[in-house]
Amino acid sequence: MRTFAGIEDKYAGFEAASVLLQPIPYDGTSTWGKGTDRGYEAFMEAAENMELFDIETGSEVFRRGIHVLPPLTENSSPEDMFRETYQKTAELLETGKFLSFLGGEHSISIGVIKAFYEKHPDISILQLDAHTDLRPEYQGTPYNHACALHDASRNANLVQVGVRSMDRSELAYFDREKCFFARDIRQTQSWMYKAAELLGDKVYITLDLDVFDPSIMPATGTPEPGGLDWQTVTSFLKYLFRKKEVVGFDIVELAPIEGIRAPEFLVAKLYYKMLSYKFEHHDQ
């Protein structure tokens, strides 16, 4: 059985694991750049070449146990994919383990987030993304990647960070007071504190990799110029994990580019960094 980062079986088994990783390599509604269905395999290969001592936290979070679940492979329709991700997430929430998800395109988050806000009615959703993704439907379905946060915006407290592109039709569902455009972030030092204040005590994070600038993350479906850098994103995440109870997260939209390995290594490092922040103050 393949394990995350090649960790020993004693850290990778289901029973011993504090963390579950659910791969969802779905690419059914991508409208420009394709290839997010290959993101999981690229991520796993990169993780196997990553050193597992995190300098920043002084920890080896893999010792908490990380179990990789079988990928969800439903792709017959966006509706069926939504149902499978929703039902599977609802089941996993009953395990009491920390849940993480690796896409696939951003539409995989719709069912995941729905299961989370039904389990935790007081939850807040933090979206790190270049796009607002608030369309009620797109190309004939509400389960398109362009609709990834519409349902969350209607049913949970949604805060958006890093946005720099949207469609005019989304303005009807958009809350400017809870959105931090990339340009806002560059102009003020206090944005992360304001963003955290808008979030409740329990937070689910959905992170679209196009939140990063294409100079460091070109391997996404729709790379938007003017994005965030590594230090900005990780500094905010570190602050958030310390101040809030993060109950789960997903990372989506890795579309590998042949011959360029840096993006998938960034994703492996980001995933591990987020777990390191989550368990920083637990005994290792």
N, C-alpha and C positions, 0 to 999 in steps of 0.2 A: 504494500500500500504506500503510495506517495504521501510524504508528509510535508508540511510547511517548512521551507528552508532546510529540508533534510534533517529535521530534529529527530532525536531518538524516539522510539516507539513509546517509551514510558512517559514522554511529554505529549504524545500525539494521540493517545487513545481517548475515546469519548468520555469514559467515566472519570478519568483524571483531569480532563481539560476544564479550565475556567472559561475558555473562549471557543466559540464555534465559528468557523468560516464557511459560509454558504456561497459557492460560486453559482452565478446565473449568467452564462455566456450567451445572452440573447441579443440578436441584432436585426429584429424583424421590422422595425419602423424607421430605421435611420434613413435620412433623406438626402444626404450628400456623401460624406466620407463613410465608407463601410469598413467593417473589420473588427468591431468590438466583440464579436463572438470568439476572436482569437486572443483577446486580452488576458483571459485567465491563464492560459498556458504560458504566455510570455511572462506574466507576473510570477508564476510559480518557478519558472526557470531562473529569473532574475533573483528571486528570494534565496535560491540554493547557492548563490554566489555572494551573499551578503553576510558580513560579520555581525554577530548577534549580541555583542556587548554595546549597549547604548551609552555613549559618553555623557550625554546631557543629563540623563537621569541616574547614571551609575548602576544600571540594572541589566538583567538578562530576562526579559519578560517571557520568553518562551518557556521558562521554568514554571510559569503559571499553568501551562498546558494549552496548546492550540490544536484543535481537532478540525480537519478538513472534511466536510460533508460531500457526498456525491453531488456533482453539478445538476442543477435543474435544467432539463433540456427541452421542455415543451416549447414548440415554435409553430404550431399549426395555425394560430391566429393570435392577435394581440389580446383578445378577450380571454382565450384559454391560458395564455401566459400569465395574465393578471390573476386569474383564479388560482393557478398553481402556486404562484409566489405568495399570494395572500394566505392560502390555506397552510402552506408549509411554514410560513413565518409564525402564524398563530400556534401551530404545533410546537415550534422551537421555543416560543416564549414561555411555554409551560415547563421547560427544562430548568429554568432559573439560571442558566449560563449567560455569559455576555455574548451577544450576537453581532456578527459582522458579515457584510455581504460584498461580493466583488462582481461587478458587471463585466460585460454586457453594457447595453445602452441605458439611458436614464429612465426609460419607461419601467424598468424592473423595480424602481423605487415606489411606484404607486401602490402596489399591493402590500409591499413591506411596510410602508408608512401607515397604511390603513390598519393593519394588524396591530401596530404599535399604539396608535392613538385610541383604538378600541380597548386595548389592555391598560393603557395609562391615559385616562381622559384629560389629565392636567398637563400633558406633554407639550413641549415646544419643539418646533422643527427648525433647525439651522440648515440653510441651503447655501453652500459655497459653489458659485456657478457664474459663468459668463452671461447666461441667458435667464430670463425670468421663468420660462416654461409654465406659463399660467393659462394657456389656451384651454377652453373647455373641451374642445375636440379638434383634431387635425387629420386630414386625409381620411375622414369617415369614421374615426374611432376616438374615444376619450382616453385610450391607452397608448397613445403615441408619445414618443420622447418629448415632443413639444408641449405635452400636457402633464409633464411629470409631477408638478407641484400644484396643479389646480385643485385637486381633491383635498390636499393638505391645507391649502389656503382657506378652504371653506369649513374645515373641521378641526383645525388646530391653530395654535399661535405660530405663525411662520415669520422668520426673520431671514432676509436674503443679503448675501455678502459677495462682492466682487462683480456684480452685474454690469454689463456694458453693451447689451444688445437686447431689444425686445420688439414685438410687433404692436402696432397701434391698438389692435383689438384687445390686447391684454390689459390696457389701462383700466378697464372696468373692474378688474379683479386685483389690481395692484395697489399696495399700501406704501406710499412713498415714505412714510414715517418709519417703516420697518425695513427699508432697503438701503444698503450702503453700496453705492456705485463705486467702481474701481477708482474713479477720479476723486471721490470723497476720501477714500483711504489714503491717497497720496497727499492730500491737502491738510490732514489733521492727525495728531498723535492720539487723540482721545476716542477715535471711532470704536475701537474694540471694547472699551468700557461701556460705551453707550449701547453697543450691540448686545453685550452680555446682560445689561440691565433690562433689555426688552424681552429676554428669554426667561422662562420660568425655571424652577429648580431642576426639573427633569428635562433632558434634551436628547433628541435624536439628530444625528448629523448625516446629511446627504451631500456628498462631495463629488461634483462633476469636475473632472480633471481639466476642463477648459477654463476653470477659474484661474489657472496658472497662465502666465504669458507664454505664447507659442515659442519664444526663444528657448525655454526650458521644457516645454511640454507641447511639441508639435503633433504628437500622436493621438489626436482626438478627431471626432467626426466634423466638428465645426470650430476650428481654432480662431479665436477672436484676438486682435491686437489689443495692447494696453492692459494686459492681465497682471496678476499678482506674482511676486517672487516667492522663493522657498521660505526665506526667513519671515516674511510677513505672514504667510499662511500658518507656519508651524508655531510662531510666537502667539498668534491668536488661539490656535488649538490648545496649546499648553495652558494659556490663561483660562480658557473655557473648561478644560478638564479639571483644573484646580478649583474653580468656583462653582461648578455645576455637577449634577449627577448625570453623566452621559450614559444613557441606557442602551445605546447601540449606534452603529453607523454603517453606511455603504460608501463605496468608491466606485464610480462608473465612468464609462466612455474612454477607456484605453483601447485605441485602435493601432496596433503595432505597425511600425514602418520598417520594412526589410532593410537590414544593414545599419539601423540606428537603435542601439540598445539602451541608451541613457534614459529614455522615457519610462520604460518598464522597470528599470532599476529605481527610478524616482518613486514609482508607485509602490514597489516592494518596501522601500525605505519609509515611505509615508505611512503605509499600513502598520508597519512595525513601530514606528514612532508614535502613532496614535494609541496603540496598545501600551506602549511604555508610559505614556502620559496617564492613561487610565489606571494602571496598577502601580504608579510611581510610589505611592505611600503605603503599599502593601508589602509584607515580608516576601522577599524573593526566594 
